[in-house]
């Protein structure tokens, strides 16, 4: 059942979010929703991608922080460390 939810998030939700305005804020909101739903593996990827694609966005540092937290929650400590170190 967990995989069904992941499939819904991966396939349907991004299309709905990005079709509304198409701005980078939607990808951050999507990543935050994944994090709140404890889908840390997907959230980490989304936060990392957001920060990489939008380095000048005011939320880029927050995205790196949440990417680090997400990786930490799934015990990917080296990846978490890399995200946190990127903040400095």
N, C-alpha and C positions, 0 to 999 in steps of 0.2 A: 504494500500500500504506500510506503514511503517513496518508492520509486515512481509511482503514479503521480504523486504530488510534485516530485522533481520534474517529471515530464511536463506537467501543466505549467510550472514556473518557467521552464526553459523554452517551451514552444509558444504558449499562449500569452502569458503576462507581458513579456517584452514587446510583443507586437501591439498589444493594447496600449501600453505606456508610450512607446515611441511614436505611434501613429497620431497621438493627440497633439503634441507640440514639436517633437523632434529635437528638443534641446538636451544638453548634457545633464541638466538637473533631473531628468526622468531616470537616467541610468543610475544616478546616485540614490534616488528614492527606491528604485528597484533593488539595489544592493542592500539598502537599509532594511527593506522588508524581508529579504532573505535572511539577514542577520537576526532580525526579531523573531523569525520563525525557526530559528536555530538550524538553518541550513547553511552551516558555516563553510563547508567546502565550496558551495556555489557563491556564497557571499564574498569569500576571499578573492575568488577570481574576478567577480564583478567590481569590487572595490579597487583591486589592483589595476584592472583595465581602465576604470574611470580615471584614476590618478595618472596613469601613463598617457592617456589620450587627452587629458585636460590639465596639464601641469600649471597653467595660469589661473585655473578656477579657484576661488576662495575655499572650496570644499575639498581640494586635492589633498591637503595635509590630513584632514579628517578621514578621507577615504583610505589613506595609507595606514592611519591608526587603526581603523576598523578592519582593514585587511590583516594587519598584525594580530589583532584580537581574534579574528576568525581562524587564522592559522594556528594560533595558540590553543584555541578551543578544540581543534581536531588533532592536537599534539604534533603539529608540523613545526617544531620549535625553530629549526634553522630558517624556514621561510618566514616565520613570525619575526625573528631577529632581523632578517634582511629588510622587511617592511618598516620595522621600528627604526632601524639605523638610517634608512632613507629619509626619515623625518629630520635628521640632524645634518 
